Amino acid sequence: MTSHYEEGMGVELGPRVMMVRELEANQDSSLDDESEEDEDDRWRELVRGHDVPSDYWHIQKLIKYMKVGNQTATTVALACLKDQDLNSDINQMAIRDCGGMEVLVNLLEAQELKCKLGTLAVLKVISLNIDCRRAITDLGGVQQLVEILDDPARDLQILAAETIANVCKIRKARKIVRKSGGIPKLVNLLDADPHILDTPRDDMSPEEVELVDVVVAGARALWALSTSQKNKEAMRKTGVVRLLARLLRSGHSDIRVPIMGTVQQCATEANFQLAIQTEGMIPDLVEFLDAENTEIQKHCASAIFKCAEDPVTRDIVRDHGGLEPLVALAKNESHQEDKALIAAVTGAIWKCAISMDNVRRLNALGIIPVVTRLLNDQDKEVVTNVVGALAECCKVASNRAEVRAHNAIKPLVLHLNGTHQPLLRNVARALNECAKDKECMLEIEELDGVRLIWSLLKNDSPDVQAEAAWALCPCIMNATDSGEMVRSFVGGLELIVSLLKSPHTNVLASVCAALARVAMDRENLAVITDHGVVPMLAQLVLTLDAQEKERAKSRRKGQRSRRDPDKYSEKLFSQTHSQYYAEMAQAENELLREHLASAIANCCSWNNNCHQFGALDAVRPLVSYLESNNKAVHRTTSLALHQLSTDPYNCITMHHAGVVSYLLETIGSSDEVLQEASAGCLSNIRKLALSAEKFKYEN
């Protein structure tokens, strides 16, 4: 029988295919003429009306031989298949259409070394295709690949690890590798002889080159796995950080690239950041910023970007000369098209600029012209990082004037019209700093920037809302006619008052700070009073008081459980963690208490607001704010108590709450505002006491 494959498609059979045909003729084939005829008919129907390349049929024929042939025929068919262009979509489709993926995955269990090698060589290439990756995963191929990592044959280890690196671009495969115990096996592949890591490839024996390739393959697989948070933690527990630090100093660039990729992926985790710092990797990251390989530069900058949240890391970067290459990379116009590199570099500059010592060094390097030039970049991530860097640099007063001189205020305001939330958050933060400069504030007003900032209060992101409210504080203080400007925003005061219902502490603190400024204008204070600002502020005081009592109760329970640690070991563990988070929440609440007290102080000057705060039981909890160790909280609380003490009933409540002993301490403070407020509150309480004594004496 002459097949359609041979005559209709005109394919010239290669020597390997001829070998397969000879082997097939000499063995007892399980294919009969009828089944082969049916398959040929099915192929004819498939291509009817379609222009299918001859390679499609060639590959399907090879898969058929692999299905029914003996071990030798299968090995030869795999060799022929490996010679095809497996990167081609049509060839990959040919493998999938005739059940080739099932055959290849099953062949991973074969005992023959050559058969396994041929199968892995094919899977390594086709696993670059997403459909093939899914098929390998669904058919249980990932577990088989993990098992092959234990094989002593290094060429099998290399191919298995490289295939895992490709397959693990999908989430399900990453999870399977972790569940199958693949991460420790891959980490073991990285544990190479230090001598090999420092020897150039040209001076190595073939066996040593193979060992280097094992490390490269293992590193690529871990890089792919490190996109999962659970995998990062599993990798850290295996002690991989020490190996990464050693491999980072390797003389082989093909090792450093995947190692750097893994490091920058894992650097998002706080535990990894500490481990990276402890293993002394930050100086290495700084050193490789000067590398000729732009991919290594990108990964180094990205790792610094993620690790520089820590102040110690920021100092290490500066002390080892890391700011100079970062600024140089940002200045280099030849890198402007590589958006990933520029985003990583500007991100690293942003986080390093959180430290004022770094800002001074960046100023000496001329950072403001560099970042302002990038404000008009089309990449959102680049612009977000650039604006973040500007926000940190503008904490220095001289930089605000330089930002204005480089015409950066207008592009900043224009970015308020966008929708990218991280960018909006950073723009609000940058304008917050710029608005502290009178001339910058004038330009922001002319560009209608305050209205745009106010509109961000409607954003879905609590972080954007908080930054917008913080930005409004200097805008209201430094605007030409802030009272009229605020009233001109239709529905603006109602909107900001409604945010007092937010469940987010950072939003509440920033809104209270903004309301404290709004309330300085009597007309605006009247408007927000009509919108119910007093009961909302009072309710917030009571809520914070209830939370503080709950935390105190938890602390007492923790102390009782420590008396019998054997009996309450599990409770002790959970309570310790609960106490930790409670303390963190309390620290965050300090800022809220400061600005809540300030808002109450400024709202007391309208009508009977002062009396209403007392009627709503907001006075007694305020007295407890004086127990704080934060001097800013003492200051605003004393101001609030001073205003509230103008109402006699509030004075009685304060006295019963023991405010006098606190005020006697704060009156001796070096802060004149705190002194005056404390003295005024004591004076009002004393006047009430004298009036009561006089009334009693007269009657």
C-alpha positions as CSV (number, residue, x, y, z in Angstrom):
1,M,0.0,0.0,0.0
2,T,1.3,3.4,-0.9
3,S,0.5,6.0,1.7
4,H,-0.9,9.5,1.1
5,Y,2.0,10.7,3.3
6,E,4.6,9.5,0.7
7,E,2.9,10.3,-2.6
8,G,0.4,13.0,-2.0
9,M,2.7,15.2,0.1
10,G,5.9,14.4,-1.8
11,V,8.1,14.1,1.3
12,E,11.6,12.8,0.9
13,L,12.3,10.3,3.6
14,G,15.5,10.8,5.5
15,P,17.9,8.0,6.6
16,R,16.5,7.9,10.1
17,V,13.0,7.4,8.9
18,M,14.2,4.7,6.5
19,M,15.7,2.9,9.5
20,V,12.3,3.1,11.2
21,R,10.6,1.7,8.1
22,E,13.1,-1.2,8.0
23,L,12.7,-1.9,11.7
24,E,9.0,-1.8,11.3
25,A,9.1,-4.3,8.4
26,N,11.3,-6.7,10.4
27,Q,9.1,-6.8,13.5
28,D,5.6,-8.1,14.3
29,S,3.7,-4.9,13.9
30,S,0.5,-4.4,15.8
31,L,-0.9,-2.2,13.0
32,D,-3.0,-3.9,10.4
33,D,-3.8,-2.6,6.9
34,E,-7.3,-1.6,8.0
35,S,-6.3,0.6,10.9
36,E,-3.5,2.3,8.9
37,E,-6.1,3.0,6.1
38,D,-8.5,4.5,8.6
39,E,-5.7,6.8,10.0
40,D,-4.8,7.9,6.4
41,D,-8.4,8.7,5.7
42,R,-8.7,10.8,8.9
43,W,-5.6,12.8,7.9
44,R,-7.0,13.3,4.4
45,E,-10.2,14.7,5.9
46,L,-8.2,17.0,8.2
47,V,-6.3,18.7,5.4
48,R,-9.2,18.9,2.9
49,G,-9.4,22.5,2.0
50,H,-6.3,23.4,4.1
51,D,-2.7,24.1,3.2
52,V,-0.8,22.0,5.7
53,P,3.0,21.8,5.5
54,S,4.5,18.4,4.8
55,D,6.3,18.5,8.2
56,Y,2.9,18.1,9.8
57,W,2.5,14.6,8.3
58,H,6.1,13.7,8.9
59,I,5.8,14.4,12.6
60,Q,2.5,12.5,12.9
61,K,4.1,9.5,11.2
62,L,7.0,9.6,13.7
63,I,4.5,9.7,16.7
64,K,2.8,6.7,15.2
65,Y,6.1,4.8,15.1
66,M,6.7,5.8,18.7
67,K,3.4,4.4,19.8
68,V,3.7,1.0,18.3
69,G,7.4,0.4,17.7
70,N,9.9,-1.4,19.9
71,Q,12.5,0.3,22.0
72,T,14.9,0.8,19.1
73,A,12.2,2.1,16.8
74,T,11.1,4.5,19.5
75,T,14.6,5.8,20.0
76,V,15.2,6.4,16.3
77,A,11.8,8.1,16.0
78,L,12.7,10.4,18.9
79,A,16.0,11.2,17.2
80,C,14.1,12.1,14.0
81,L,11.6,14.1,15.9
82,K,14.3,16.1,17.6
83,D,15.7,17.0,14.2
84,Q,12.4,18.8,13.3
85,D,11.7,22.4,13.8
86,L,9.9,22.0,17.1
87,N,9.6,25.7,17.7
88,S,7.1,25.8,14.9
89,D,3.5,26.2,15.9
90,I,2.3,23.8,13.2
91,N,4.8,21.1,14.3
92,Q,3.8,21.5,17.9
93,M,0.2,21.2,16.9
94,A,1.0,18.0,15.0
95,I,2.4,16.5,18.1
96,R,-0.7,17.4,20.2
97,D,-3.2,16.4,17.5
98,C,-2.1,12.8,17.3
99,G,-1.7,12.2,21.0
100,G,2.0,12.8,21.0
101,M,2.0,14.6,24.4
102,E,0.7,11.4,26.1
103,V,3.4,9.3,24.4
104,L,6.2,11.7,25.4
105,V,5.1,11.9,29.0
106,N,4.8,8.1,29.2
107,L,8.3,7.8,27.8
108,L,9.7,9.7,30.8
109,E,9.2,6.4,32.7
110,A,11.3,4.4,30.3
111,Q,14.4,2.8,31.7
112,E,16.5,3.2,28.5
113,L,18.9,6.2,28.8
114,K,18.8,7.2,25.2
115,C,15.0,7.1,25.1
116,K,14.8,9.4,28.1
117,L,17.3,11.8,26.7
118,G,15.5,12.0,23.4
119,T,12.1,12.5,25.1
120,L,13.5,15.3,27.4
121,A,15.2,16.9,24.4
122,V,11.8,17.2,22.7
123,L,9.9,18.2,25.8
124,K,12.5,20.9,26.6
125,V,11.8,22.6,23.3
126,I,8.0,22.2,23.0
127,S,7.5,23.2,26.6
128,L,8.1,26.8,25.5
129,N,4.6,26.6,24.1
130,I,1.8,27.3,26.7
131,D,-0.5,24.6,25.4
132,C,2.3,22.0,25.6
133,R,3.2,23.2,29.1
134,R,-0.4,22.7,30.2
135,A,-0.6,19.3,28.6
136,I,2.6,18.2,30.3
137,T,1.3,19.4,33.7
138,D,-2.2,17.8,33.2
139,L,-0.7,14.5,32.2
140,G,1.5,14.2,35.3
141,G,4.7,15.0,33.5
142,V,5.9,17.4,36.2
143,Q,6.1,14.7,38.8
144,Q,8.1,12.6,36.4
145,L,10.5,15.5,35.7
146,V,11.1,15.9,39.5
147,E,11.9,12.3,39.9
148,I,14.5,12.4,37.0
149,L,16.4,15.1,39.0
150,D,17.6,12.2,41.3
151,D,19.1,10.4,38.3
152,P,22.9,10.3,38.5
153,A,23.2,11.1,34.7
154,R,24.0,14.8,34.6
155,D,22.7,15.2,31.0
156,L,19.3,13.9,32.2
157,Q,19.4,16.4,35.2
158,I,20.2,19.3,32.9
159,L,17.3,18.5,30.5
160,A,14.8,17.8,33.3
161,A,15.7,21.1,35.1
162,E,15.5,23.1,31.9
163,T,12.1,21.5,31.1
164,I,10.9,22.3,34.6
165,A,12.0,25.9,34.1
166,N,9.8,26.2,31.0
167,V,6.8,24.3,32.4
168,C,6.8,26.2,35.7
169,K,5.7,29.4,33.9
170,I,2.2,28.2,34.8
171,R,1.0,28.3,38.4
172,K,-0.2,24.7,38.6
173,A,3.2,23.3,37.7
174,R,4.9,25.4,40.3
175,K,2.7,24.1,43.0
176,I,3.2,20.5,41.8
177,V,7.0,20.9,41.9
178,R,6.8,22.2,45.5
179,K,4.4,19.4,46.6
180,S,6.5,16.7,44.9
181,G,9.6,17.8,46.8
182,G,11.3,19.3,43.8
183,I,12.7,22.4,45.4
184,P,15.3,20.7,47.6
185,K,16.4,18.6,44.7
186,L,16.9,21.7,42.5
187,V,18.7,23.5,45.3
188,N,21.1,20.5,45.5
189,L,22.0,21.0,41.9
190,L,23.4,24.4,42.8
191,D,25.9,23.0,45.2
192,A,28.9,22.9,42.9
193,D,32.6,22.9,43.7
194,P,33.9,26.4,44.2
195,H,36.9,25.7,41.9
196,I,34.5,25.0,39.0
197,L,32.7,28.3,39.6
198,D,35.9,30.3,39.3
199,T,37.4,28.5,36.3
200,P,36.8,29.8,32.8
201,R,34.9,27.5,30.5
202,D,37.8,27.3,28.0
203,D,40.0,25.8,30.7
204,M,37.6,23.2,31.8
205,S,37.3,19.5,31.0
206,P,34.0,18.3,29.4
207,E,32.9,16.8,32.7
208,E,33.4,20.2,34.5
209,V,31.5,22.0,31.8
210,E,28.7,19.6,32.3
211,L,28.7,20.4,36.0
212,V,28.4,24.1,35.2
213,D,25.5,23.4,32.9
214,V,23.8,21.5,35.8
215,V,24.1,24.6,38.0
216,V,22.7,26.8,35.2
217,A,19.7,24.5,34.6
218,G,19.0,24.3,38.3
219,A,19.2,28.1,38.7
220,R,16.8,28.6,35.7
221,A,14.3,26.3,37.3
222,L,14.4,28.0,40.7
223,W,14.1,31.3,38.9
224,A,10.8,30.1,37.4
225,L,9.6,28.7,40.7
226,S,10.4,31.9,42.6
227,T,7.4,33.7,41.2
228,S,5.3,31.9,43.8
229,Q,5.3,33.2,47.4
230,K,5.1,29.8,48.9
231,N,7.9,28.6,46.8
232,K,10.1,31.4,47.9
233,E,9.6,30.5,51.6
234,A,10.3,26.8,50.7
235,M,13.5,27.8,49.0
236,R,14.6,29.9,51.9
237,K,14.1,27.0,54.3
238,T,16.4,24.9,52.3
239,G,19.2,27.4,52.9
240,V,19.4,28.5,49.3
241,V,20.4,32.1,50.1
242,R,23.9,31.0,51.0
243,L,24.3,29.2,47.8
244,L,22.9,32.1,45.8
245,A,25.4,34.4,47.5
246,R,28.3,32.0,46.5
247,L,27.0,31.6,42.9
248,L,26.5,35.4,42.5
249,R,30.3,35.7,42.8
250,S,30.9,33.0,40.2
251,G,33.0,33.9,37.1
252,H,30.3,32.5,34.7
253,S,27.9,35.1,33.4
254,D,25.4,32.3,32.4
255,I,25.2,31.4,36.0
256,R,24.9,34.9,37.3
257,V,21.9,35.8,35.2
258,P,19.4,33.2,36.5
259,I,20.9,33.6,40.0
260,M,20.3,37.4,39.9
261,G,16.8,36.7,38.5
262,T,16.0,34.4,41.4
263,V,17.4,36.9,43.9
264,Q,15.4,39.8,42.6
265,Q,12.2,37.7,42.6
266,C,12.7,36.5,46.2
267,A,13.7,40.0,47.4
268,T,10.0,40.9,47.7
269,E,9.8,38.8,50.9
270,A,11.0,40.5,54.2
271,N,12.7,37.3,55.4
272,F,14.6,37.0,52.1
273,Q,15.6,40.7,52.3
274,L,17.1,40.1,55.7
275,A,18.9,37.0,54.5
276,I,20.3,38.8,51.5
277,Q,21.6,41.6,53.7
278,T,23.0,39.1,56.2
279,E,24.9,37.1,53.5
280,G,26.6,40.2,52.3
281,M,25.0,40.2,48.9
282,I,24.2,44.0,48.7
283,P,27.8,45.0,47.9
284,D,27.8,42.3,45.1
285,L,24.6,43.8,43.7
286,V,26.2,47.2,43.7
287,E,29.3,45.9,42.0
288,F,27.3,44.2,39.1
289,L,25.5,47.5,38.4
290,D,28.7,48.2,36.3
291,A,28.4,44.9,34.4
292,E,28.3,45.0,30.6
293,N,25.4,42.6,30.6
294,T,22.2,44.8,30.7
295,E,20.1,41.9,32.0
296,I,22.4,41.5,35.0
297,Q,22.2,45.3,35.6
298,K,18.4,45.1,35.4
299,H,18.2,42.3,38.0
300,C,20.7,44.0,40.3
301,A,18.8,47.3,40.2
302,S,15.5,45.4,40.7
303,A,16.9,43.6,43.8
304,I,18.1,46.9,45.3
305,F,14.7,48.4,44.5
306,K,13.0,45.7,46.6
307,C,15.6,45.5,49.4
308,A,16.1,49.2,49.9
309,E,13.0,49.4,52.0
310,D,15.4,48.6,54.8
311,P,17.4,51.6,56.1
312,V,20.5,49.5,56.6
313,T,20.4,48.3,53.0
314,R,20.1,51.9,51.8
315,D,23.2,52.9,53.8
316,I,25.2,49.9,52.4
317,V,24.3,50.9,48.9
318,R,25.5,54.4,49.5
319,D,28.7,53.3,51.3
320,H,29.7,51.0,48.5
321,G,29.1,53.6,45.8
322,G,25.9,52.3,44.4
323,L,24.2,55.6,43.8
324,E,26.7,56.7,41.2
325,P,26.0,53.8,38.7
326,L,22.3,54.0,39.3
327,V,22.2,57.7,38.3
328,A,24.6,57.0,35.4
329,L,22.2,54.3,34.1
330,A,19.3,56.6,34.4
331,K,21.2,59.3,32.4
332,N,22.4,56.9,29.7
333,E,20.1,57.6,26.7
334,S,21.1,54.3,25.0
335,H,19.2,52.5,27.7
336,Q,16.0,54.5,27.4
337,E,14.3,52.0,25.1
338,D,14.9,49.2,27.7
339,K,11.9,50.1,29.9
340,A,12.4,47.2,32.3
341,L,16.0,48.3,33.0
342,I,14.9,52.0,33.5
343,A,12.0,51.0,35.7
344,A,14.4,48.9,37.9
345,V,17.0,51.7,38.1
346,T,14.5,54.5,38.9
347,G,12.8,52.2,41.5
348,A,16.2,51.7,43.2
349,I,16.8,55.4,43.2
350,W,13.4,56.0,44.7
351,K,13.8,53.6,47.6
352,C,17.4,54.8,48.2
353,A,16.1,58.4,48.4
354,I,14.1,57.6,51.5
355,S,17.3,58.3,53.5
356,M,18.2,61.9,53.7
357,D,21.9,61.1,53.5
358,N,21.2,59.5,50.1
359,V,19.2,62.5,49.0
360,R,22.2,64.7,49.7
361,R,24.5,62.4,47.7
362,L,21.9,62.2,44.8
363,N,21.7,66.0,44.8
364,A,25.5,66.2,44.3
365,L,25.0,63.8,41.3
366,G,22.4,66.1,39.8
367,I,19.4,63.8,40.2
368,I,16.6,66.3,39.8
369,P,17.3,67.1,36.0
370,V,17.6,63.3,35.4
371,V,14.3,62.3,36.9
372,T,12.3,65.3,35.7
373,R,13.3,64.4,32.1
374,L,11.7,61.0,32.6
375,L,8.4,62.4,33.8
376,N,7.0,62.3,30.3
377,D,8.0,58.6,29.7
378,Q,5.3,56.4,28.2
379,D,5.9,53.5,30.6
380,K,3.7,53.8,33.7
381,E,6.1,51.8,35.9
382,V,9.0,54.1,35.0
383,V,6.9,57.3,35.7
384,T,5.6,55.8,39.0
385,N,9.2,55.3,40.2
386,V,10.4,58.6,39.0
387,V,7.6,60.5,40.8
388,G,8.3,58.4,43.9
389,A,11.9,59.6,43.8
390,L,10.8,63.2,43.3
391,A,8.5,62.9,46.3
392,E,11.4,61.8,48.5
393,C,13.9,64.3,47.1
394,C,11.4,67.2,47.6
395,K,11.5,66.7,51.3
396,V,14.6,68.9,51.0
397,A,13.4,72.5,50.5
398,S,16.0,73.4,47.9
399,N,14.9,70.6,45.7
400,R,11.3,72.0,45.5
401,A,12.6,75.1,43.9
402,E,14.7,73.0,41.5
403,V,11.7,70.9,40.5
404,R,9.8,74.1,39.7
405,A,12.7,75.5,37.8
406,H,12.7,72.4,35.6
407,N,9.0,72.8,34.8
408,A,8.1,69.6,36.5
409,I,5.0,70.8,38.4
410,K,2.8,70.8,35.2
411,P,3.5,67.1,34.2
412,L,3.0,66.1,37.9
413,V,-0.5,67.7,37.9
414,L,-1.3,66.2,34.5
415,H,-0.6,62.7,35.8
416,L,-3.5,63.3,38.3
417,N,-5.8,62.6,35.4
418,G,-4.6,59.0,35.1
419,T,-6.0,55.8,36.5
420,H,-2.8,53.9,37.5
421,Q,-3.2,53.8,41.3
422,P,0.5,53.4,42.3
423,L,1.3,56.5,40.1
424,L,-1.6,58.5,41.6
425,R,-0.4,57.7,45.1
426,N,3.2,58.9,44.3
427,V,2.0,62.0,42.5
428,A,-0.1,63.0,45.5
429,R,2.9,62.4,47.7
430,A,5.1,64.5,45.4
431,L,2.6,67.4,45.3
432,N,2.3,67.2,49.1
433,E,6.0,68.1,49.3
434,C,5.9,70.6,46.5
435,A,2.9,72.4,48.0
436,K,5.0,73.4,51.0
437,D,6.8,75.9,48.8
438,K,4.7,79.0,48.2
439,E,5.7,79.4,44.6
440,C,5.1,75.8,43.8
441,M,1.7,76.1,45.4
442,L,0.8,79.0,43.3
443,E,1.6,77.0,40.2
444,I,-0.4,74.1,41.4
445,E,-3.4,76.4,42.0
446,E,-3.1,77.9,38.5
447,L,-3.2,74.4,37.0
448,D,-6.3,73.5,39.1
449,G,-4.2,70.8,40.8
450,V,-6.0,71.1,44.2
451,R,-9.4,70.1,42.6
452,L,-7.7,67.1,40.9
453,I,-6.1,66.1,44.3
454,W,-9.5,66.4,46.0
455,S,-11.1,64.2,43.3
456,L,-8.7,61.4,44.3
457,L,-10.6,61.1,47.5
458,K,-13.2,59.2,45.4
459,N,-10.6,56.6,44.3
460,D,-11.1,53.0,45.2
461,S,-7.6,52.6,46.7
462,P,-7.3,53.5,50.4
463,D,-3.6,54.4,49.8
464,V,-4.6,56.9,47.1
465,Q,-7.3,58.3,49.3
466,A,-4.8,58.7,52.2
467,E,-2.1,60.3,50.1
468,A,-4.6,62.7,48.6
469,A,-5.8,63.8,52.0
470,W,-2.3,64.3,53.2
471,A,-1.5,66.4,50.1
472,L,-4.6,68.6,50.8
473,C,-3.1,69.7,54.1
474,P,-0.3,71.9,52.8
475,C,-2.5,73.0,49.9
476,I,-5.1,74.3,52.2
477,M,-2.5,76.0,54.4
478,N,-0.6,77.7,51.6
479,A,-3.4,78.5,49.1
480,T,-4.1,82.2,48.4
481,D,-7.7,82.0,49.7
482,S,-8.1,78.5,51.0
483,G,-11.5,79.0,52.5
484,E,-13.1,80.1,49.3
485,M,-11.1,77.6,47.3
486,V,-12.4,74.7,49.4
487,R,-16.0,75.9,49.2
488,S,-15.8,76.1,45.5
489,F,-15.5,72.3,45.2
490,V,-19.1,71.1,44.9
491,G,-19.7,68.3,47.3
492,G,-16.0,68.3,48.4
493,L,-16.6,68.9,52.1
494,E,-19.4,66.3,52.2
495,L,-17.0,63.8,50.5
496,I,-14.1,64.4,52.9
497,V,-16.4,64.1,56.0
498,S,-17.8,60.8,54.7
499,L,-14.3,59.3,54.7
500,L,-14.4,59.3,58.5
501,K,-16.4,56.1,58.0
502,S,-13.4,54.4,56.4
503,P,-12.1,51.2,58.1
504,H,-8.5,52.1,57.2
505,T,-6.3,53.8,59.8
506,N,-4.1,55.6,57.3
507,V,-7.2,57.1,55.6
508,L,-8.7,58.2,58.9
509,A,-5.5,59.8,60.1
510,S,-5.0,61.8,56.9
511,V,-8.7,62.8,56.7
512,C,-8.6,64.1,60.3
513,A,-5.4,66.1,59.4
514,A,-7.2,67.6,56.4
515,L,-10.4,68.4,58.4
516,A,-8.2,70.1,61.1
517,R,-7.1,72.5,58.3
518,V,-10.5,72.9,56.8
519,A,-12.0,73.8,60.2
520,M,-9.7,76.8,60.6
521,D,-12.2,78.6,58.3
522,R,-15.4,79.4,60.1
523,E,-17.7,79.1,57.1
524,N,-16.2,75.7,56.2
525,L,-16.4,74.6,59.8
526,A,-20.1,75.5,59.7
527,V,-20.6,73.4,56.6
528,I,-18.8,70.3,57.9
529,T,-20.7,70.6,61.2
530,D,-23.9,70.4,59.1
531,H,-22.6,67.3,57.5
532,G,-22.2,65.6,60.9
533,V,-18.5,65.9,61.5
534,V,-18.9,66.1,65.3
535,P,-20.7,62.8,65.9
536,M,-18.3,61.1,63.5
537,L,-15.2,62.3,65.3
538,A,-16.7,61.4,68.6
539,Q,-17.6,57.9,67.4
540,L,-14.0,57.5,66.2
541,V,-12.7,58.4,69.6
542,L,-15.0,55.8,71.2
543,T,-13.9,53.2,68.6
544,L,-10.2,53.7,69.3
545,D,-10.9,53.6,73.1
546,A,-12.7,50.2,72.7
547,Q,-9.8,48.9,70.6
548,E,-7.3,49.9,73.2
549,K,-9.3,48.2,76.0
550,E,-9.4,45.0,73.9
551,R,-5.7,45.1,73.4
552,A,-5.2,45.6,77.1
553,K,-7.4,42.6,77.8
554,S,-5.3,40.5,75.4
555,R,-2.1,41.6,77.1
556,R,-3.5,40.5,80.5
557,K,-4.5,37.1,79.1
558,G,-1.0,36.7,77.7
559,Q,0.5,37.4,81.1
560,R,-1.7,34.9,82.8
561,S,-0.9,32.2,80.3
562,R,2.8,32.7,80.9
563,R,2.4,31.5,84.5
564,D,1.7,28.0,83.3
565,P,3.5,27.6,79.9
566,D,3.1,23.8,79.8
567,K,-0.6,24.0,80.1
568,Y,-1.2,26.9,77.8
569,S,1.6,26.5,75.3
570,E,-0.7,26.7,72.2
571,K,-2.5,29.6,73.6
572,L,0.7,31.3,74.5
573,F,1.9,30.9,70.9
574,S,-1.2,32.4,69.4
575,Q,-1.5,35.2,72.0
576,T,2.2,36.2,71.4
577,H,1.4,36.7,67.7
578,S,-1.9,38.5,68.5
579,Q,-0.1,40.7,70.9
580,Y,2.6,41.5,68.3
581,Y,-0.1,42.6,65.8
582,A,-1.9,44.5,68.5
583,E,1.2,46.5,69.3
584,M,1.7,47.2,65.6
585,A,-1.9,48.5,65.4
586,Q,-1.3,50.6,68.4
587,A,1.8,52.2,66.9
588,E,-0.2,53.0,63.7
589,N,-3.0,54.5,65.9
590,E,-0.6,57.1,67.4
591,L,-0.7,59.1,64.2
592,L,-4.5,58.8,64.1
593,R,-4.8,60.0,67.7
594,E,-2.6,63.0,67.0
595,H,-4.7,64.3,64.1
596,L,-8.0,63.2,65.6
597,A,-7.3,65.4,68.6
598,S,-6.3,68.3,66.3
599,A,-9.5,68.0,64.3
600,I,-11.6,68.0,67.5
601,A,-9.7,71.1,68.8
602,N,-10.4,73.1,65.7
603,C,-14.1,71.9,65.5
604,C,-14.9,73.2,69.0
605,S,-15.0,76.8,68.0
606,W,-18.4,76.6,66.2
607,N,-21.8,76.9,68.0
608,N,-22.3,74.2,70.6
609,N,-19.9,71.7,69.1
610,C,-17.8,71.7,72.3
611,H,-20.8,70.7,74.4
612,Q,-21.8,68.1,71.9
613,F,-18.5,66.3,72.1
614,G,-19.0,66.0,75.8
615,A,-22.6,64.8,75.4
616,L,-21.3,62.1,73.0
617,D,-18.8,60.8,75.7
618,A,-15.7,61.8,73.7
619,V,-14.0,63.7,76.5
620,R,-13.0,60.9,78.9
621,P,-11.2,58.8,76.2
622,L,-9.2,61.9,75.1
623,V,-7.7,62.2,78.5
624,S,-6.1,58.8,78.1
625,Y,-4.2,60.1,75.1
626,L,-1.9,62.0,77.5
627,E,-0.5,58.6,78.6
628,S,1.1,58.2,75.2
629,N,4.9,58.6,74.8
630,N,4.4,60.6,71.6
631,K,4.9,64.3,72.2
632,A,2.9,65.2,69.1
633,V,-0.1,63.4,70.6
634,H,0.4,65.3,73.9
635,R,0.4,68.6,72.0
636,T,-2.8,68.1,70.0
637,T,-4.6,66.4,72.9
638,S,-3.8,69.4,75.2
639,L,-5.1,71.7,72.5
640,A,-8.3,69.7,72.2
641,L,-8.8,69.5,76.0
642,H,-8.2,73.2,76.3
643,Q,-11.0,73.9,73.8
644,L,-13.3,71.3,75.4
645,S,-12.7,72.8,78.9
646,T,-14.7,75.9,77.9
647,D,-17.8,73.8,78.6
648,P,-18.4,73.3,82.4
649,Y,-19.7,69.7,82.1
650,N,-16.5,68.8,80.1
651,C,-14.4,70.2,82.9
652,I,-16.1,67.9,85.4
653,T,-15.6,64.9,83.2
654,M,-11.9,65.7,82.7
655,H,-11.4,66.2,86.4
656,H,-13.0,62.8,87.2
657,A,-10.8,61.2,84.5
658,G,-7.7,62.5,86.4
659,V,-6.6,65.0,83.8
660,V,-5.0,67.3,86.3
661,S,-2.0,65.1,87.1
662,Y,-1.2,64.8,83.4
663,L,-1.6,68.5,82.8
664,L,0.7,69.3,85.7
665,E,3.4,67.3,83.9
666,T,2.8,68.7,80.4
667,I,2.8,72.2,81.6
668,G,6.5,71.9,82.3
669,S,7.2,70.9,78.7
670,S,9.7,72.8,76.6
671,D,7.0,73.0,73.9
672,E,5.4,76.4,74.3
673,V,2.2,75.5,72.5
674,L,1.8,72.4,74.8
675,Q,2.6,74.6,77.9
676,E,0.0,77.2,76.9
677,A,-2.7,74.6,76.1
678,S,-2.1,72.7,79.4
679,A,-2.2,75.9,81.4
680,G,-5.4,77.1,79.7
681,C,-7.1,73.8,80.4
682,L,-6.0,73.9,84.1
683,S,-7.2,77.5,84.3
684,N,-10.7,76.6,83.1
685,I,-10.9,73.7,85.5
686,R,-9.8,75.9,88.3
687,K,-12.3,78.6,87.4
688,L,-15.1,76.1,87.5
689,A,-13.9,74.8,90.9
690,L,-13.8,78.3,92.3
691,S,-17.2,79.1,91.0
692,A,-18.6,76.0,92.5
693,E,-17.0,76.8,95.9
694,K,-18.3,80.4,95.7
695,F,-21.8,79.1,94.9
696,K,-21.7,76.6,97.8
697,Y,-20.5,79.3,100.2
698,E,-23.2,81.8,99.2
699,N,-25.9,79.2,99.6
